[in-house]
Amino acid sequence: MVLTFVGATGTYRMAQQASWTKKDLTGIEELSRAEIEFLFQQADGFLPALAPGKGLDLMRGRTVVNLFLEPSTRTRTAFEISAKKLGAEVVSINTTASSLVKGETLRDTAMNIRAMGVDAIVMRHSSAGSARYLGKVLDISVINAGDGAHEHPTQALLDAFTLRQRFGKVEGLKVTILGDILFSRVARSNILCLSKLGAQVTLAGPATLVPASLKEAFPQVRIVHDLKEALKDCDAVMLLRIQHERQTTTHFPSLGEYTSQFGLNAERAAWLKPEAIVMHPGPINRGVEVESEVADGPRSVILEQVRNGVAVRMAVLHLCTGAISR
Amino acid sequence: MNPADNSPLWIRGARVIDPSAKRDEAKGDVFALDGKFVDHLSAADQAKARVIDGQGLVVAPGFVDLNCRLGEPGRTARETIRSGTRAAAAGGFTTVVTMPDCLPAADNIGTIQLLREICARDAAVRVLPTGTLTKGHEGKALAPLGTMKKAGVVAVTDTTSGVQNNEIMRRALEYAAMFDLVVLDHCQDSSMTEGGQMHEAAWSLRLGLRGLPRAAEEIVVSSDCLLAELTKARIHLQHLSSGGSAEIVRRAKARGLSITAEVSALHLLLTDGALAQYDTHLKLNPPLREESDRLALIAALVDGTIDAICSDHSPCTATEKDCEFDQAPFGAATLETTFAAAYEAIVAGGHADLALLLARLTSGPARVLGLNAGTLRTGAEADLVLIDPKTRWTTSIAAQQSKGGNNPLAKRTFTSRIRSTYVGGRLVSGTA
């Protein structure tokens, strides 16, 4: 286990992080399988700290800024709790409080935050590529909490961590991602993460949201538009939220039509293998992509995902800030 | 030697390439007197002439650019006529056609006259303004084409806005044809490109960026061909990016339609994969597409389907491009690297020889607008370039003339370079 510290003079340092050299987590694309697995080991070690009243002080004296330029409750809260469980100070900035609405550039906003002596910025932004951009601009850690339709790496990590917890390993699993793939950063990160860990990914949903051209972008995936075909032999189905706010043009006729074709109800869940699980990154549109009977049923691991999200984000914050020598 | 010197000019012993006269001499001389090309110099003129040793160099007509933006009026942080025309000269361009989407838009004679006054004061090369096709390039009401023609516009265009309504485009074409004004069209169906950031394909899907599909361009290329047939007006298709567009133009030309087309050097050299790191400098409209498009555009350029190579020079400040990808403006500052980039793609790439490349930079674009430029013919303005076809050089933002901080080819090494540029027999860039 790596969680041993040296020195006790107020600043704590990790003993060895040789397996992790990245100050930023901007996407799954940049991670190797070994790095993902190392991060999971770290997250395993943080699970006991999730109990009420427990916490660590590995990041005591450090400050994490949550720069959320798009609405988010779950991810922002999970990052806040993760940082606090590690003993860090947390400041959260949301869209309305941000000077970006006054026309300040992202670089200027970030440089100002950095000048105040911050150790890490966790950013959610509507622009694809913005986390990578900020990582190049800043010499402190940048953690991507979702950049446009590009990546949401901590979501994919917590999803794979949950699969690993349930099945012992991710290698060889068959995972179906169902819903709005075209506009989903969760889908992109999950395709990359699951593939790197050796799972087989099937993408399913209406042809407008799951276009055949995705196969050119991600040759390792299978694309199906038939729900039964997509569900029948998978080990896990990841439901994606139907994102009204990202569809500037019509990609399906109505929510009702979506539900009638692709919504997961008890009857359709019966097509799944007995041991198959149902996942969802939240927030759930109950009655649209999934009915409550399934979302709250025995197959659902949705709340485990949420819980694991804290441990995984603790590992991300700890590893990335630890990669900067000071 | 005084660069402003207008004594007789004698370029001696250079490879002379003049596509307008199908001339390609391994070793020849070019003479200019009083700003015009002449057949020979008298003994007296020879005695006082500036003699340039052309050994190892190529002399060609000054290049003609059909598509650039020089900042003024209104966008002087990006470029000025002074900086932009010096960039043009450094890139070998002696005649440049500017787009009318300045501030205010060139949709009235006042703006055209202002532009001409600034040019008379500051320009290092010949600047030919265009006017908008519709007021404010909004695609709603016709701009005063007749009066703008009198004020000196050489063509009309709504540039990147395009004209989205076919009925307005049809009437605009008929009206423009009355004044022999060529309509330059940026072919894009905006209903298919809302929020689009790059070519729609595997890379846009990986990067999570909204796409500009080929079909959005090809639909308008097709409708322009149909409207050219209906109205008999002259349409020039700006900066084609899709291989499919080139094929549509090839068929239209085969049917005898008076359609012409251009391509930017960047589209001949690069593809969408270059955007893998969200480089805002490569955010172009139309976007860089795939290798199959690049090769189809080169083939169309070589077989004459595409008439001209343009710079599509669209300078921005470094600050404007230093931001999130989807918030960056489109465009690149390219005047100084257009020749080198096209040389690398076409000649070094083994697709055609230097003479063909020069044809698409000189006589090709001149013919599109019927300009008396891009030629070494006796009596023409003595606008010429001296090219060093075998020199390695590395571009840099610091060394460039343009104010544009957005040259995606900065820090790139090329194998061919413009050595010097003359306008009306006067040296405007490079060494004498």
Contacts between the chains, C-beta under 8 A, distances in Angstrom:
chain1	res1	chain2	res2	distance
A	105	B	319	7.6
A	105	B	322	7.4
A	105	B	323	5.8
A	106	B	323	6.3
A	106	B	324	6.0
A	107	B	322	6.2
A	107	B	323	7.2
A	125	B	324	6.9
A	126	B	326	7.9
A	127	B	324	3.5
A	127	B	325	6.2
A	127	B	326	4.8
A	127	B	327	6.3
A	128	B	197	7.9
A	128	B	207	5.8
A	128	B	208	3.9
A	128	B	209	5.2
A	128	B	278	7.5
A	128	B	325	6.5
A	128	B	326	6.7
A	129	B	207	6.6
A	129	B	208	7.8
A	129	B	209	7.6
A	129	B	278	3.5
A	129	B	324	6.8
A	129	B	325	4.6
A	130	B	324	4.5
A	130	B	325	7.7
A	132	B	277	7.3
A	132	B	278	6.2
A	133	B	278	6.5
A	133	B	323	7.7
A	133	B	324	6.2
A	133	B	325	7.5
A	147	B	208	7.4
A	148	B	208	5.4
A	148	B	209	7.7
A	148	B	326	7.0
A	149	B	208	3.6
A	149	B	209	7.5
A	149	B	210	7.9
A	150	B	207	6.1
A	150	B	208	3.3
A	150	B	209	7.8
A	151	B	208	7.1
A	182	B	205	7.8
A	185	B	208	6.2
A	188	B	206	7.4
A	188	B	208	6.1
A	213	B	200	8.0
A	213	B	201	6.8
A	213	B	202	7.0
A	213	B	205	6.3
A	214	B	205	5.9
A	216	B	201	6.8
A	216	B	202	4.1
A	216	B	205	7.5
A	217	B	201	7.9
A	217	B	202	4.1
A	217	B	203	7.5
A	217	B	205	3.7
A	217	B	206	4.8
A	218	B	205	7.7
A	218	B	206	7.5
A	248	B	194	6.3
A	248	B	195	6.1
A	249	B	194	7.1
